[in-house]
Amino acid sequence: MLSSARVRAAALVLGSVFVLGACAAPAETAPAEDATPAEVAAPEALPEPVADDYVILYSGRNESLVQPLIDVFTEQTGITVDIRYAGSSELAAQLLEEGADSPAAVFLSQDAGALGALSLEGLFAELPEDITDRVNPAFTSFDDSWVGVTGRARVVVYDSESVSEDELPASADEIVGPQWSGKVGIAPGNASFQSFVTAYRVIKGDSAADQWVAGLTINDPQIFDSNGAILEAVNDGTLPLGLINHYYWDRLASERGAENLRAKLHFTQAGDPASIVNVTGMGLLNAQSFDLDALELISFFVSDEGQQYFVDSTFEYPLVPGIEAPVGLPPLGDLAVADFDLSDLATLKETQDLLRKYGLIL
């Protein structure tokens, strides 16, 4: 028996076929004098919706974060999910190479940039409204080619024992001020930092971004391999300030207790690139657009149950209204940037070239 999600999707697909057929039906007219059966083209057959209790997922998110939710999905629906885990950029490149021959039905990405790149190449099918309408429109694609799943805010983490609140930078531009020379930790090789710089480029322009990266480099930042390493250095008191994603702090606080951390979070002013919210998200591959199991999987990730799982397990922002964010975080709407299309984070190559220009990455 088809689940309710698959019934709706099947109705949408078949309804479109019937409407197209009805629109194409000609009025009663006399046949052309020279018409022959050979000259009348047969309508192209459209694929039938498929529900075979099997779907292939390419996941750019770690197995430890995704598999528990997939297990619940399989238990509830009977649908087996065959998963390939790798980095989001690696999987995006593979999907571009595979094209229409890819076996994947769904792509789960850890950032909007990879989703935007595939959308620009026309690899995604338009998702139905019963999926896309669940998500805050500021944190998903403008054209319904992919849907946001969770939000990951950029934040400033600071050592509360050496930096007072009134000293904290109000914007990304203040972070490169002379007072922070040698005191800011970054992970320039990390995808989240590169997405942040990309957001700066998109919001403020390439020239301003060039000046910002130049100022950051002149300020002699401390270089780390990861967000987690930056957080540990701040919490140990060896680094005054760092740029990370918010949930690293939440995870550490859940392990050690927030009251036991000297590292604290600071959000810059609303709309500033230093507090930009990137998203994880999912897209349905065009070649598998009639796969009802794939649509049900995507629908499950943006269901109340799926959203609550990420709040409880990864401390990320839910993107579905009505699901409360992790305790202590500002409202998601306060961090939204007006008219900012997250798909524009696909312009990652230009950002990497900029970081190479100033020697921050090889």
C-alpha positions in Angstrom: 0.0 0.0 0.0 1.3 3.5 -0.9 1.8 5.9 2.1 -0.1 9.2 2.1 3.0 11.1 0.9 3.4 8.7 -2.1 -0.3 8.9 -2.9 -0.1 12.7 -3.0 3.0 12.5 -5.2 1.4 10.0 -7.5 -1.7 12.1 -7.8 0.4 15.1 -8.7 2.3 13.2 -11.3 -0.6 11.5 -12.9 -2.8 14.6 -12.6 -0.2 16.5 -14.7 -0.3 13.8 -17.3 -4.1 13.9 -17.5 -4.0 17.7 -17.8 -1.4 17.7 -20.5 -3.5 15.1 -22.4 -6.6 17.2 -22.0 -4.9 20.3 -23.2 -3.5 18.5 -26.2 -6.8 17.1 -27.3 -7.9 18.9 -30.5 -11.4 20.1 -31.3 -13.4 18.1 -33.8 -12.2 19.1 -37.2 -12.0 17.4 -40.6 -8.7 15.6 -41.2 -6.2 17.2 -43.6 -6.6 15.9 -47.1 -3.1 14.5 -47.3 -2.8 13.2 -43.8 -1.7 9.6 -43.3 -1.2 7.5 -40.2 2.5 7.7 -40.7 2.5 11.5 -40.4 0.8 11.5 -37.0 3.4 11.4 -34.3 2.5 9.3 -31.3 2.7 11.1 -27.9 5.9 10.4 -26.0 5.2 8.0 -23.1 5.8 9.5 -19.7 7.3 7.3 -17.0 4.9 5.8 -14.5 5.4 6.7 -10.8 7.6 4.1 -9.2 7.3 2.8 -5.6 9.5 -0.2 -5.1 10.5 0.3 -1.5 14.1 1.2 -2.5 15.9 4.4 -3.0 19.5 5.4 -3.5 20.8 8.4 -1.5 24.1 10.3 -2.0 24.8 11.8 1.4 27.3 14.6 2.0 26.6 14.4 5.7 28.4 12.1 8.0 27.0 8.6 8.6 26.9 9.1 12.4 24.5 12.0 11.9 22.3 10.6 9.2 22.0 6.9 9.7 19.9 6.9 12.9 17.2 9.0 11.1 17.4 6.8 8.0 16.9 3.7 10.3 13.7 5.3 11.7 12.5 6.1 8.2 13.0 2.5 7.0 11.3 1.1 10.1 8.2 3.3 9.6 7.9 3.0 5.8 9.6 -0.3 4.8 11.7 1.6 2.3 15.3 0.5 2.1 17.8 3.4 1.6 21.1 2.5 -0.1 23.5 5.3 0.9 26.8 6.5 -0.5 28.6 8.7 2.1 31.3 11.2 1.0 32.0 15.0 1.1 29.3 17.2 -0.4 31.6 18.7 -3.0 32.9 15.2 -4.0 29.4 13.9 -4.5 28.3 17.0 -6.4 31.2 16.5 -8.8 30.3 12.8 -9.2 26.7 13.7 -9.9 27.8 16.2 -12.5 29.9 13.5 -14.2 27.2 10.9 -14.0 24.5 13.2 -15.3 21.3 11.4 -16.3 23.0 8.0 -15.8 23.4 8.5 -12.1 21.8 5.8 -10.0 21.2 8.3 -7.2 17.6 9.5 -6.6 18.3 12.0 -3.8 21.3 14.2 -2.9 21.7 15.3 0.7 24.3 18.1 1.0 25.9 19.7 4.0 25.8 23.2 2.4 23.7 25.2 -0.1 26.7 25.7 -2.4 26.8 22.2 -3.7 23.0 22.2 -4.2 23.1 25.4 -6.1 25.8 24.1 -8.4 23.7 21.1 -9.4 20.6 23.2 -9.7 22.4 25.5 -12.1 23.2 22.5 -14.3 19.6 21.4 -14.4 20.1 18.2 -12.5 17.3 18.6 -10.1 13.5 18.1 -10.6 11.1 20.7 -9.2 9.9 19.5 -5.8 6.1 19.4 -5.0 4.6 22.1 -2.8 3.7 19.8 0.0 7.5 19.5 0.6 8.7 23.0 -0.2 5.9 24.9 1.5 6.9 23.4 4.9 10.2 25.2 5.0 10.9 28.9 5.8 11.3 30.4 2.3 14.4 32.4 3.4 16.3 29.1 3.8 15.5 27.1 0.7 15.8 27.5 -3.0 13.9 30.2 -4.8 12.8 27.8 -7.6 11.9 24.7 -5.6 14.8 22.7 -7.1 16.0 21.8 -3.7 14.7 22.1 -0.1 16.5 23.2 3.0 16.6 20.8 5.9 18.5 22.4 8.7 20.2 25.8 9.4 23.8 26.3 10.5 24.7 29.8 11.7 28.1 31.3 11.6 29.1 32.8 14.9 32.0 34.4 16.8 33.2 32.3 19.7 35.1 34.2 22.4 37.0 33.6 25.6 34.7 35.1 28.2 37.6 35.4 30.7 39.7 37.6 28.5 37.2 39.4 26.2 34.3 41.4 27.6 31.0 41.6 25.8 31.4 45.3 25.0 34.6 44.5 23.2 33.0 42.1 20.8 32.8 42.9 17.1 29.4 44.0 15.8 30.2 42.9 12.2 32.5 40.9 10.0 34.3 44.2 9.1 35.2 44.9 12.8 36.8 41.4 13.0 39.6 42.6 10.8 40.2 45.7 13.0 43.7 46.3 14.4 42.6 45.4 17.9 42.2 41.8 16.9 45.6 41.4 15.3 46.9 37.9 16.0 43.8 37.1 18.1 41.4 35.6 15.7 41.2 31.9 14.8 40.0 30.7 11.4 39.9 27.4 9.4 40.3 28.6 5.8 40.4 25.1 4.4 37.0 24.3 5.9 33.9 24.3 3.8 31.9 26.4 6.3 34.5 29.2 6.3 34.7 29.2 2.6 30.9 29.4 2.4 31.0 32.4 4.8 33.5 34.2 2.6 31.3 33.4 -0.4 28.3 34.9 1.4 30.4 38.0 2.0 31.2 38.2 -1.7 27.6 37.8 -2.7 26.2 40.3 -0.1 28.9 43.0 -0.3 30.6 42.4 -3.7 33.9 41.0 -4.9 35.9 44.2 -4.3 34.7 44.5 -0.6 35.4 40.8 -0.1 38.9 41.2 -1.5 39.6 44.1 0.9 38.2 42.0 3.8 40.4 39.0 3.1 43.4 41.3 2.7 42.7 42.9 6.0 42.2 39.5 7.7 45.6 38.3 6.3 47.4 41.5 7.4 45.9 40.9 10.9 47.9 37.6 11.1 45.0 35.2 12.0 45.7 31.9 13.8 45.1 29.0 11.3 43.3 25.8 12.4 42.2 22.7 10.6 38.7 22.7 11.9 35.9 24.5 13.8 36.3 22.1 16.6 40.0 22.9 17.1 39.2 26.6 17.2 36.5 26.1 19.8 38.9 24.0 22.0 41.6 26.8 21.8 39.1 29.4 22.8 37.8 27.3 25.6 41.3 26.6 26.8 42.1 30.3 27.0 44.8 30.2 24.3 42.7 32.0 21.7 40.6 35.1 22.3 38.3 34.9 19.3 37.3 32.4 16.6 34.9 32.0 13.7 32.9 28.7 13.7 29.4 27.2 13.2 27.1 27.6 16.2 26.4 23.9 16.8 30.0 23.0 17.7 29.6 25.0 20.9 26.2 23.4 21.6 27.7 19.9 21.3 30.5 20.7 23.7 28.1 22.3 26.1 25.9 19.2 26.1 29.0 17.1 27.0 30.6 19.4 29.6 27.7 21.7 30.7 27.4 25.3 29.4 28.3 26.6 32.9 31.6 24.9 32.7 32.7 26.5 29.4 34.7 29.7 29.3 34.0 29.8 25.5 30.8 31.8 24.7 28.9 32.5 21.5 28.4 36.0 19.9 26.1 36.7 16.9 27.0 39.8 14.9 24.3 42.2 13.8 21.4 41.0 11.7 22.1 40.5 8.0 25.9 40.5 8.5 27.9 37.9 6.7 29.5 36.8 10.0 26.2 35.5 11.2 25.0 34.1 7.9 22.9 30.9 8.0 24.0 28.2 5.6 21.7 25.2 5.2 21.9 21.5 4.7 19.4 20.4 2.0 18.1 17.8 -0.3 17.4 17.6 -4.1 15.6 15.1 -6.2 17.6 14.0 -9.3 15.8 14.6 -12.6 16.4 11.1 -13.8 14.5 9.7 -10.8 11.8 12.4 -10.6 9.0 9.7 -10.7 10.5 7.8 -7.8 7.8 8.1 -5.1 10.2 6.5 -2.5 12.6 9.3 -3.0 9.9 11.9 -2.5 8.8 10.2 0.7 12.4 10.3 2.0 12.8 14.0 1.4 9.4 14.6 2.9 10.4 12.7 6.0 13.5 14.9 6.5 11.3 18.0 6.6 8.6 16.4 8.7 8.2 17.4 12.4 9.8 14.2 13.4 12.8 14.6 11.1 13.3 18.3 12.2 13.1 17.4 15.9 15.7 14.7 15.4 18.2 17.3 14.1 17.4 19.7 16.9 18.1 17.1 19.5 21.0 15.3 17.9 23.0 17.9 16.0 21.8 21.2 17.6 21.1 22.7 14.2 18.2 25.1 13.4 15.0 23.5 12.3 13.7 25.1 9.1 10.0 24.1 9.6 8.0 26.7 11.5 6.6 25.5 14.8 9.7 23.4 15.7 11.7 25.1 18.5 15.4 25.8 17.9 18.0 24.6 20.4 17.9 26.6 23.7 19.8 29.9 23.7 19.9 30.6 20.0 18.4 33.8 18.5 15.3 33.3 16.3 16.2 32.1 12.9 14.3 35.0 11.3 16.6 37.5 13.0 19.6 36.0 11.0 17.9 36.0 7.5 19.4 38.3 4.8 16.8 39.9 2.6 16.8 38.7 -1.0 19.8 36.5 -0.4 19.6 33.4 -2.6 21.5 30.5 -0.9 22.0 28.9 -4.3 24.5 31.8 -5.0 26.9 30.1 -2.5 27.6 27.8 -5.5 30.2 30.4 -6.6 32.8 28.7 -4.5 35.6 28.6 -7.0 35.9 32.4 -7.0 36.2 32.3 -3.2 38.9 29.7 -3.2 40.8 31.8 -5.8 40.5 34.8 -3.4 41.8 32.8 -0.5 44.7 31.5 -2.5 45.5 35.0 -3.6 46.3 35.9 0.0 47.9 32.6 0.9 45.2 31.3 3.2 44.8 28.1 1.3 47.1 26.3 -1.2 
